[in-house]
Amino acid sequence: MDRRYFLKSSGIGLASFGLMSVAPEFLHQFANAAVVNPAGKKKTLITIFQRGAVDGLNMVVPHGESEYYNIRRNIAIPKPNQNGGALDLDGFFGLHPTMTAFQPLWKNNQMAIIHCTGAPDNTRSHFDAQDYMEAATPLNKGTRDGWLNRVMQGMEAKGASPFRSVSMTPQLPRSLYGKVPSIAMTNLNDFSIQAGAYTQSVQGGFEGIYQQVTNKNDTLGETGKETFEAVNFLKRANPSQYKPENGAQYPASALGNSLRQFAQLIKAGVGLEVGFAEAGGWDTHVNEGSSTGQLANLLRDFSQAIAAFVADLGQKMDDVVILTMSEFGRTARENGNRGTDHGHANAIFVIGNEVKGGKVYGDWAGLKPSQLFEGRDLNVTTDYRDVFGEVAYKYMASKDLTKLFPNYSTSPSNFRGFLG
């Protein structure tokens, strides 16, 4: 990658990947960008990575598939209208019963689901699968940049903001590696800045860096001030006093906090175009649970956090799309510990006012032994790159699919049609 920006502790970290001597060049990239684009609305893509491989079969339940109940005697979600039953979607699929927060999104056609998604690689390594997915180049570990960074490389950058690409994580995710500068942060309330190869603290924070650099090299001039005015503008938005709107109630979790802060950034008008958040804990090998238990608690938080974000933004969701993903699914059959092991295909949610929702997209692969991948997993019928590609191409206007997905042949004819 060309440059990395990451956070230490609870502030914004903007650290160059190299020595402090490269800081002026790094600052130039931000200083030459406009703080806000007043000419028109920005489209924003919020991606959420469910790290650890969520059990897509208990998240989006194929309750119309009899084999599902044969191979999951202890952990299957009961049929709709039974005690602890799935929340029916279309007569065949249903949501996990703790995901009631998603029901209004489904009924309002704001949520689409693409089932049986995945990649042609058969890895069951979390590390490899996450790396492949975030680079969107399965079986190729040599890709330097992430797919979200390539999306931005393929977009018009005129009027881009220093806050164009933000990850609510302690360090920059693989998805955002690349030429387009990105910021990683966990707390909008603290604007402590650290920079350099060893992340030394810089006295005076963001303004301190600016002063130190401009004292040595005044070529930043007036444009450099615009970047720091963006930070001050966000400070004046007073994140600590933020009040969600429209009755939105974010859960007190890492994901809830991340999405609440993304709502603040969007409302503050700082020019956010790509946001990245993550939620962990999905590696449910033991005592996964059914309608209650380990997975149930995670899915409740996941759905409530996203639903709160949608409610909080209200009409601003006209210009926001949420895309969820997980590195792979889990075994079709439960294991001896009443859990599930590393699998293959999974389910993706796409949420927004421009989504053609209220539908489960994709070809159902089936759960009979002859239909399973390697005799154990749900088969892939939609390559996740075609899902990513539809969002990038139709929503983010990143039109060069060849550069977006190296060594993969995709086109609008491969898209599932969940976006207009």
HELIX and SHEET records of a PDB file:
HELIX    1   1 MET A   20  VAL A   22  5                                   3    
HELIX    2   2 ALA A   23  ALA A   31  1                                   9    
HELIX    3   3 GLY A   56  MET A   59  1                                   4    
HELIX    4   4 SER A   66  ILE A   71  1                                   6    
HELIX    5   5 THR A  100  PHE A  102  5                                   3    
HELIX    6   6 GLN A  103  LYS A  107  1                                   5    
HELIX    7   7 HIS A  126  ALA A  135  1                                  10    
HELIX    8   8 TRP A  147  GLN A  153  1                                   7    
HELIX    9   9 ARG A  174  LEU A  176  5                                   3    
HELIX   10  10 GLY A  205  LYS A  216  1                                  12    
HELIX   11  11 ASP A  218  LEU A  220  5                                   3    
HELIX   12  12 GLY A  221  ARG A  236  1                                  16    
HELIX   13  13 PRO A  239  GLN A  241  5                                   3    
HELIX   14  14 ALA A  254  ALA A  268  1                                  15    
HELIX   15  15 GLN A  294  LEU A  313  1                                  20    
HELIX   16  16 GLY A  314  ASP A  319  5                                   6    
HELIX   17  17 PRO A  369  GLN A  371  5                                   3    
HELIX   18  18 TYR A  384  GLU A  390  1                                   7    
HELIX   19  19 VAL A  391  TYR A  395  3                                   5    
HELIX   20  20 LEU A  401  LEU A  404  1                                   4    
HELIX   21  21 PRO A  412  ASN A  414  5                                   3    
SHEET    1   A 9 ILE A  12  GLY A  13  0                                        
SHEET    2   A 9 ILE A 183  MET A 185 -1                                        
SHEET    3   A 9 SER A 165  SER A 167  1                                        
SHEET    4   A 9 VAL A 274  ALA A 279  1                                        
SHEET    5   A 9 THR A  44  GLN A  50  1                                        
SHEET    6   A 9 VAL A 320  MET A 325  1                                        
SHEET    7   A 9 ASN A 346  GLY A 352 -1                                        
SHEET    8   A 9 MET A 111  GLY A 118 -1                                        
SHEET    9   A 9 LYS A 359  TYR A 361  1                                        
SHEET    1   B 9 ILE A  12  GLY A  13  0                                        
SHEET    2   B 9 ILE A 183  MET A 185 -1                                        
SHEET    3   B 9 SER A 165  SER A 167  1                                        
SHEET    4   B 9 VAL A 274  ALA A 279  1                                        
SHEET    5   B 9 THR A  44  GLN A  50  1                                        
SHEET    6   B 9 VAL A 320  MET A 325  1                                        
SHEET    7   B 9 ASN A 346  GLY A 352 -1                                        
SHEET    8   B 9 MET A 111  GLY A 118 -1                                        
SHEET    9   B 9 THR A 382  ASP A 383  1                                        
SHEET    1   C 3 VAL A  60  VAL A  61  0                                        
SHEET    2   C 3 GLY A  94  LEU A  95 -1                                        
SHEET    3   C 3 LEU A  87  ASP A  88 -1                                        
SHEET    1   D 2 GLN A 194  ALA A 195  0                                        
SHEET    2   D 2 GLN A 200  SER A 201 -1                                        
END                                                                             
